[in-house]
Amino acid sequence: MSFIEGLARDQVNLLPPCVDDYVSPDALVRVVDAFVTSLNLAELGFGRAIAAVTGRPGYHPGDMLRLYIWGYLNQVRSSRQLERACVRDLEALWLMRRLAPDYRTIASFRHDNPEAIVGASAAFIQFCRETGLISGRLVALDGTKMRAVASPKNIAGADRLARDVAHTEKEIAYYLERLDIIDEAVAQGFDDQPKHREAFTTAMETLGRRKDRLVRRQDILKDRDETALVFGESDARPMGYGRSPKTPCYNMQSVVDVDSGLIIHHDVTNEANDSQLLHPMSMATMEVLEVDELKVLADGGYSNAQAVAQCERDHIEVAAPIKRGAMSTDFFRPAQFVYDEETDTIRCPAGKTLRPSGKHTRNRAIRYRTPACKDCRLKSRCTSGAQRTIHRLFDQAALDRMEARIYADPSLMVTRRCTVEHPFGTIKRMSGGGRFLTRGLRAVKAEAALSIVAFNILHAVNAFGAERLTPAG
Ligand code: SF4
């Protein structure tokens, strides 16, 4: 029995004679090519979209955009890797028509055109919407943390900086003490001590520089009025889940159309908390879909009463569970206190009536109390204080309506999970486990847009077929 033999390397034609035969007719790279060809690059704001009359010819932005989208689809994201792919990879050879820009040119394109790249990503969604692939009947919103280009060691909070300064001062004091001892030893004629003096002096200089750097960081923190900053990547913020150690991250938000599974809107922010993002993300989605009302599924992280009420006013119907803080199990839970909308009172487990007795402006809540607590037989199960206080948010009614939607149809949360969470998995797999390669919010937004358009193309081809995605098809 013999083996399957490869071709001889010295033969004249190893590859198919026609470059177009390098890639199969249904290859994803053909969709990337057709999509970029359909774009009006000058309108999107790409630099050098129209060739200059004079000077040395440059690469067409369409070719560079093709290369980047193809790269993000194939987990080839760095400019050096893309440079190599242009001469090694058959799909890249076909896509670039054997153009081989160097890595600086490739990196400059992403650096110089962040807004236009974001526009190109949005253009794909507009194309899908016009083709009827997106219904916008129901959307799901979620966010994920993406790692920034910075080490957790570069996170500095006021406490940690104060601790590091104190520690450095202690080390400096130690070396000063050692130098005094050496001075004494030298005076007594020990000839190996000058060597140590030199080493200690160098260590002192290093520590002095470290202290200066830490003090400078303390000043920056004070000037910006922040609790913690990431030095070296000032747009990123320390983020983490629960008690896990915080790492420098950005928060990537995405809105996914439930019917098509396409990401119809996304954004990157350095706001660690999702609760302030429900309204702006929903409004931006309405703009993309050009609709006057919207139904949004979200998780408990978005249950911000004020934002939900604002959404209601703007005809956005949100379905999300209410996020509740940890509650003591020793006393009656707030859910056991029943609110009566007609009389604006609350009935407690002892059947007494709690009435409004003031406002908590910072928390946007009304306090409800009753004088009956004084003689209540259930008091030991209700409060350890003199009187039980129930806080009801100004916009609690909007939150209650939001939660009622979940109780009316519990499958909504399953739909949310199945719609919006897996795209993050795919995007993180395509982007080195969820790590950005560039620094600064502006550049990171362009990277996110490339990941999103790559995901959308991949998903749309799998769901609807390549023919429906080529403008001619
Ligand atoms: S302590 Fe006050 S609020 Fe609590 S059950 Fe008794 S009367 Fe009601």
Boltz pocket constraint, residues with backbone or C-beta under 6 A from the ligand:
constraints:
  - pocket:
      binder: B
      contacts: [[A, 348], [A, 349], [A, 350], [A, 351], [A, 352], [A, 370], [A, 372], [A, 373], [A, 374], [A, 376], [A, 377], [A, 378], [A, 379], [A, 382], [A, 383], [A, 387], [A, 388]]
      max_distance: 6.0
